[in-house]
Amino acid sequence: MVNALYPCTITHVRNRPTRYAFRHRTYLWLIDPDRPPRLPRVLRPLARFDPRDHFGGTAPTVREGLERFLRARGVELGDGAVTMLTQARVFGHVFNPITVYWCHRPDGGPLCVVAEVHNTYGGRHGYLLRPDENDRATAAKEFYVSPFFPVDGGYRMRLPEPGAALDLTVHLERDGGRPFTATVRGERRRATPGALVRLALRHPLSPLVVSAAIRLHGIRLYLRGLPVRPRPPHRTQEGMQ
């Protein structure tokens, strides 16, 4: 069973130049993008997986968008399976700070991981990752996300494919330290209509709430005197058009 729900807690910890932390509770979907959940018609506004929300937004399906991104980097997915951790579109609204794709070879072995990052300015950027046997991967930072960090340094991530538990960690490393860490922790639930309704009632309009929370905490940091870093022009990646 691939399609599942994960009630989860997202934690952001900023260590410098100002100590600041917050937690946000929400829920995420783990799906097979080739076979997304088939929900009763009345519940479909609560979970839509639209290819326009991923990669360049121009591919007819999410998988084709992923394949286009990988092919531009010399990686052929072929008939390999994909699992995708994401926020669904809810009542027409979506915001995915990060979507993670675990890509497999046709024999089931791991091929690569793709982390697709969205910022609050409408930008998108994908990172092709090659995790080691401990599910750890690194990547140079190439995309403007927080207005309080420049586009430098790198990421050190731990991205095990979710099973009974969801347990992801992303560290930003720069100037010999780790000024920012994000974690996602959750437990698997069957993706039943009842489970979706309960989570949607507990976390109404979750994509809007996530987007608003990021902006609210940004305002708080600005009022604490944290300097805003200029946002450089972002060049659209090959395979993200």
C-alpha positions as CSV (number, residue, x, y, z in Angstrom):
1,M,0.0,0.0,0.0
2,V,1.7,3.2,-1.2
3,N,-1.0,5.9,-0.7
4,A,-1.0,7.0,3.0
5,L,-1.5,10.0,5.2
6,Y,1.0,11.2,7.8
7,P,-0.2,13.5,10.6
8,C,3.0,15.3,11.4
9,T,4.9,18.0,13.2
10,I,7.2,20.3,11.2
11,T,9.8,22.1,13.3
12,H,12.1,25.0,12.3
13,V,15.0,25.9,14.5
14,R,17.2,29.0,13.7
15,N,20.4,29.1,15.7
16,R,22.0,32.3,14.6
17,P,22.2,35.3,14.4
18,T,19.0,35.1,16.4
19,R,17.7,32.0,18.2
20,Y,14.2,31.3,17.1
21,A,12.1,28.1,16.8
22,F,8.5,27.1,16.0
23,R,6.4,24.0,15.4
24,H,3.5,23.5,13.1
25,R,1.2,20.5,13.0
26,T,-0.3,19.5,9.7
27,Y,-0.6,16.3,7.5
28,L,1.1,15.1,4.3
29,W,0.3,12.6,1.7
30,L,2.6,9.7,0.5
31,I,1.4,8.7,-2.9
32,D,2.2,6.8,-6.0
33,P,1.9,9.7,-8.6
34,D,0.9,7.1,-11.2
35,R,-1.9,5.9,-9.0
36,P,-3.1,8.7,-6.8
37,P,-5.9,8.1,-4.3
38,R,-9.4,7.7,-5.7
39,L,-11.6,9.5,-3.3
40,P,-15.4,9.8,-3.2
41,R,-16.6,12.7,-5.3
42,V,-17.7,14.7,-2.2
43,L,-14.1,14.5,-0.8
44,R,-12.2,15.4,-3.9
45,P,-11.9,19.1,-3.0
46,L,-9.9,18.0,0.0
47,A,-7.1,16.3,-2.0
48,R,-6.2,17.1,-5.5
49,F,-2.8,16.2,-7.0
50,D,-2.3,18.6,-9.9
51,P,0.7,18.4,-12.3
52,R,0.6,22.2,-12.6
53,D,1.8,22.4,-9.0
54,H,5.1,20.5,-9.6
55,F,8.2,21.1,-11.6
56,G,7.5,23.4,-14.6
57,G,3.8,22.8,-14.3
58,T,3.6,22.1,-18.1
59,A,3.8,18.3,-18.1
60,P,0.5,16.4,-18.4
61,T,1.2,14.3,-15.3
62,V,3.4,14.6,-12.2
63,R,5.5,11.6,-13.3
64,E,6.2,13.1,-16.7
65,G,7.3,16.3,-15.1
66,L,9.7,14.3,-12.8
67,E,11.0,12.3,-15.8
68,R,11.6,15.5,-17.7
69,F,13.6,16.9,-14.8
70,L,15.6,13.7,-14.4
71,R,16.3,13.3,-18.1
72,A,17.8,16.8,-18.2
73,R,20.3,15.5,-15.7
74,G,21.1,12.3,-17.5
75,V,18.9,10.1,-15.4
76,E,16.4,7.6,-16.9
77,L,13.7,6.5,-14.6
78,G,12.3,3.9,-17.1
79,D,9.6,1.7,-15.4
80,G,10.9,2.3,-11.9
81,A,8.4,3.1,-9.2
82,V,8.1,6.5,-7.5
83,T,6.7,7.5,-4.1
84,M,6.0,11.1,-3.5
85,L,5.6,13.0,-0.2
86,T,3.6,16.2,-0.7
87,Q,0.8,18.5,0.4
88,A,-2.4,18.1,-1.6
89,R,-4.3,20.9,-3.2
90,V,-7.2,21.7,-0.8
91,F,-10.3,23.6,-2.0
92,G,-8.1,24.9,-4.9
93,H,-5.2,26.0,-2.7
94,V,-1.7,24.5,-2.4
95,F,1.7,25.4,-1.0
96,N,4.5,22.9,-0.9
97,P,7.7,24.2,0.7
98,I,9.2,20.8,-0.1
99,T,8.0,17.8,-2.1
100,V,10.2,14.7,-2.0
101,Y,10.3,11.9,-4.6
102,W,11.9,8.6,-3.9
103,C,12.8,7.1,-7.3
104,H,13.5,3.4,-7.8
105,R,15.0,1.2,-10.5
106,P,12.8,-1.3,-12.3
107,D,14.2,-4.0,-10.0
108,G,13.0,-2.0,-7.0
109,G,16.4,-0.8,-5.9
110,P,17.0,2.9,-5.1
111,L,17.9,5.1,-8.0
112,C,17.8,8.7,-6.6
113,V,15.8,11.2,-4.6
114,V,14.5,14.5,-5.8
115,A,13.7,17.3,-3.4
116,E,11.5,20.0,-5.1
117,V,11.5,23.2,-3.2
118,H,9.0,26.1,-3.5
119,N,9.5,29.5,-1.9
120,T,6.8,32.1,-1.0
121,Y,7.7,34.2,-4.1
122,G,6.4,31.6,-6.6
123,G,9.8,30.1,-7.4
124,R,10.6,26.4,-7.8
125,H,13.8,24.5,-7.7
126,G,14.7,20.9,-7.8
127,Y,17.7,19.1,-6.1
128,L,18.8,15.7,-7.5
129,L,20.2,13.7,-4.6
130,R,22.1,10.5,-4.2
131,P,21.6,9.4,-0.6
132,D,24.1,7.0,0.9
133,E,23.2,3.7,2.7
134,N,22.1,5.8,5.8
135,D,19.7,7.9,3.7
136,R,22.0,10.9,4.0
137,A,22.7,13.3,1.1
138,T,24.3,16.7,0.6
139,A,23.7,19.5,-1.9
140,A,24.9,23.0,-2.5
141,K,22.3,25.6,-1.8
142,E,21.2,27.1,-5.1
143,F,17.8,28.6,-4.4
144,Y,16.5,31.6,-2.4
145,V,14.1,30.4,0.3
146,S,14.3,32.5,3.5
147,P,14.8,36.2,3.1
148,F,17.2,36.1,6.0
149,F,19.8,33.8,4.4
150,P,21.8,34.4,1.3
151,V,22.1,31.8,-1.4
152,D,25.3,30.1,-0.2
153,G,26.4,27.2,1.9
154,G,24.8,23.8,1.5
155,Y,22.3,21.3,2.8
156,R,22.9,18.1,4.7
157,M,19.8,16.0,4.7
158,R,18.5,12.7,6.0
159,L,15.6,11.5,3.9
160,P,14.6,7.9,4.6
161,E,11.6,6.8,2.6
162,P,8.6,6.8,4.9
163,G,7.3,3.6,6.3
164,A,5.4,3.3,9.6
165,A,7.1,6.6,10.6
166,L,8.0,9.8,8.7
167,D,11.4,11.2,9.9
168,L,13.1,13.8,7.7
169,T,15.8,16.3,8.6
170,V,17.4,19.1,6.6
171,H,20.3,21.2,8.0
172,L,21.6,24.4,6.4
173,E,25.3,24.5,6.7
174,R,27.3,27.7,6.2
175,D,30.4,29.4,7.7
176,G,31.3,26.2,9.6
177,G,28.0,25.9,11.5
178,R,24.4,24.9,11.2
179,P,22.3,28.1,11.5
180,F,19.0,26.4,10.5
181,T,17.5,23.0,10.9
182,A,14.1,21.7,9.7
183,T,12.5,18.4,10.7
184,V,9.3,16.6,9.7
185,R,8.1,13.8,12.1
186,G,4.9,11.8,11.7
187,E,3.2,8.4,11.9
188,R,1.5,6.6,9.0
189,R,-2.3,6.3,8.7
190,R,-4.3,4.5,6.1
191,A,-5.6,6.9,3.5
192,T,-9.2,6.2,4.1
193,P,-12.0,8.7,3.6
194,G,-12.6,8.8,7.3
195,A,-9.0,9.5,8.1
196,L,-8.9,12.3,5.5
197,V,-12.0,14.0,6.9
198,R,-10.7,13.8,10.5
199,L,-7.4,15.4,9.5
200,A,-9.1,18.0,7.3
201,L,-11.3,19.0,10.2
202,R,-8.3,19.1,12.6
203,H,-6.2,21.1,10.1
204,P,-8.6,23.1,7.9
205,L,-7.2,24.6,4.7
206,S,-3.7,23.3,5.7
207,P,-1.9,24.7,2.6
208,L,-3.1,28.3,3.4
209,V,-2.2,27.9,7.0
210,V,1.3,26.7,6.2
211,S,1.9,29.6,3.8
212,A,0.5,32.1,6.3
213,A,2.6,30.7,9.2
214,I,5.8,31.1,7.2
215,R,5.0,34.7,6.5
216,L,4.0,35.4,10.1
217,H,7.2,34.0,11.5
218,G,9.1,36.0,8.9
219,I,7.5,39.2,10.1
220,R,8.4,38.3,13.7
221,L,12.1,37.8,12.7
222,Y,12.1,41.1,10.8
223,L,10.7,42.9,13.8
224,R,13.5,41.4,15.9
225,G,16.0,43.2,13.6
226,L,17.1,40.3,11.4
227,P,18.4,41.9,8.2
228,V,16.7,40.9,4.9
229,R,19.0,39.5,2.2
230,P,18.4,40.7,-1.3
231,R,16.6,38.2,-3.5
232,P,18.8,37.4,-6.6
233,P,17.3,36.7,-10.0
234,H,16.4,33.0,-10.2
235,R,17.3,31.2,-13.5
236,T,14.8,28.5,-14.3
237,Q,16.5,25.2,-14.3
238,E,16.6,22.9,-17.3
239,G,13.7,20.4,-17.0
240,M,11.7,22.9,-14.9
241,Q,10.3,24.9,-17.7
